[in-house]
């Protein structure tokens, strides 16, 4: 919801998740968002993710964009 955006909540949640992935020895993190969600795409890019591909035939209204963030 807009009233909860731009308050650092997503950044904190992603930071916590990344810490857990590192503790488990993961080398990278995969994430995705719908191609119509430009706010989420920008967020991923700001958080250091890079776009690695997309799928359009997943049975949903919009295609899905996939991102990767290396943890090593």
N, C-alpha and C positions, 0 to 999 in steps of 0.2 A: 504494500500500500504506500502511496506517496508520502503520507505522514511519517513513515518509518524509514524512508530513503535518505541517503546522504548524512547518516548519523554515525557511521563507522561500524554498524552491526555486521554487515556482510564481510567487511575487511577482517573483523575480529573472528568471525566464524571460520573464514577461509584460513586465517592464521593458525587457529587451533587445529583445524583439520590437517593442514600442512605439517604441523609439529608432530601429530600422531603418525602421519605417513612416514616422516623421516625416522621416527623412533622404531617403526616396523621395518626399516631398511628399504623402503620403496625408492626407486630411482627417478620416477616421474609420476605425474598426476594427470589423468584424463578427465575432461569435463565437457559438457555440451549445453547448447541453448537453441531455441528455435530461431530460424533466420529472420523472423520478424521482430525479435526482441533486441533491438539495437542497444538499449541501455545495458543489458546483460553482456552483449558482445564487447562494449566499451569497458565494462567492469573487468571482464576476463583479461583484456589487453592491458589495462592498468595494473592488474595483479601479476603480470608477467607471463601470462599464457600466450601461446601463439596458435593461430588457426592451422589445423592439419587436414581438414577435409569436411565434406558434408554429404548427407544422404537426403534424398527427396521423397522416397517411396516407403515411408514408415507407417502409413495409415493414419497420419495426423494432418491437421490443416496446413501446416507449414513444414518446410524442410528443417533438418537439424544440422547445426554447425558444431564441429568437434574441435576442442582445444587441448593443447598439451603444455605442461609446465615441468621442466626438468628440475629435479630436486638435488642433484649431485653437485 
